[in-house]
Amino acid sequence: MGDDILSYNGGVALAMKGKECIAIACDKRYGVQNRTIATNFTKIFQYSDHCFVSFCGLATDVQTVSERLKFRTNLYELREQRKLKPNVLYNMLTNLLYERRFGPYFVFALVVGLDPKTGETFIYDSDNIGAVSDNVNLATVGTASEYIFGLGELFFKPNMNADELFEATSQALLNGVDRDSASGWGAVVYVIEKDKITVRELKGRQD
Amino acid sequence: MSERYGFSLTTFSPSGKLVQIEYALNAVNAGSPAVGIKASNGVVLATEKKSKSLLHDDRTIHKVESVCKNMGLVYSGMGPDYRLLVQKARKLAQEYMLVYEENVPPTQLVKRIADVMQEYTQSGGVRPFGVSLLICGYDYDEDRPFLYQCDPSGSYFPWKATAIGRNFVNGKTFLEKRYSDQLALEDAVHTAILTLKESFEGQMTEDNIEIGICDKEGFRRLTPAEVKDYLAQIG
């Protein structure tokens, strides 16, 4: 039904913290209610060397908000001649979303980042009108967010290294989306460390 | 209510000059002297604040003003124009904070203030500001102090040390001799006072000069008692 705008297209994302590393993962389904149209619709966008945002919700808004945020971050980098920090990025996003407080975008966001000098990790979770959480260990957004949250809590351990973090994130995402008809059809996982970023594509149940 | 003019009052002369801006600079050069010096660990701003009458309550009005936690201003030229710019600068700094949740870096605020000043040279029915500003700030990302001058035209210049207002040429010559990259903030304050003294008529006291300093902790105006101590050290 076109009743629930946030589940019209489906999709899910998850972010988890490790020791001086962060993982962010999303599914690849693009659907219109119960029809799957494409299986290459990733929902994670990069805004700086170590800052990523994932948007889940109405697909048109996923595209528009990610592009409009890119507009603002590009100008920031040109004007200030420096790269974005995670807390500045989430604040810009909050601003962007709240500007449409009474006619909002239908996307929920995850902002993740790493400070390459100190190794400090950031995960922020935002609703569609810019209410941001504190810096958390685990966050999920999307139609299967509750299922993935449960699995995420199960697999999460503090201070995981990059490989353990990848395993925990992947398992939580892949198994969580199996319970949701509107998410799945493959996944992408980014593991962000101080000196490198590893992107892996996962093949899960193709249904 | 008269309607705004649609055309700018600042127009080119045949020789390619914007005469209104030249005149604005004349207003600046007739104003009381102000000095700015960038030390290795901070910036000092100093200005003459002479009252025209003994009846003036000196301590109520200030020339050296803070814009936000890490930035301050001083001027030469027309006081009322300065007041407006201070208000605009403060608002711009807060707008930045609202969007980015970070203290505005000095370079960014200077650009925005200079843009305001430039606007008034190209908008309908307004005149340029009759002030030059000295803007000091501490950049937490780059971990260093900054000193900028902003002119009525909207041009801005980064300085290691500079003087504006009356006798600024002598002031700058004096600073060229005295300035060194290794200057610490304490020495910079002394040098600033000595520079002001070059063009000062009469006795310098803690009530007829104003000093502001900006370091890693932020910007603050020195109290008259602190100024008195510095003056005593100079003798």
HADDOCK unambig.tbl for C-alpha pairs under 7 A between the chains (distance, minus, plus):
assign (segid A and resid 80 and name CA) (segid B and resid 108 and name CA) 6.83 0.50 0.50
assign (segid A and resid 88 and name CA) (segid B and resid 100 and name CA) 5.01 0.50 0.50
assign (segid A and resid 88 and name CA) (segid B and resid 101 and name CA) 6.22 0.50 0.50
assign (segid A and resid 91 and name CA) (segid B and resid 99 and name CA) 6.29 0.50 0.50
assign (segid A and resid 91 and name CA) (segid B and resid 100 and name CA) 5.53 0.50 0.50
assign (segid A and resid 91 and name CA) (segid B and resid 101 and name CA) 6.34 0.50 0.50
assign (segid A and resid 92 and name CA) (segid B and resid 99 and name CA) 5.66 0.50 0.50
assign (segid A and resid 92 and name CA) (segid B and resid 100 and name CA) 5.81 0.50 0.50
assign (segid A and resid 95 and name CA) (segid B and resid 99 and name CA) 6.15 0.50 0.50
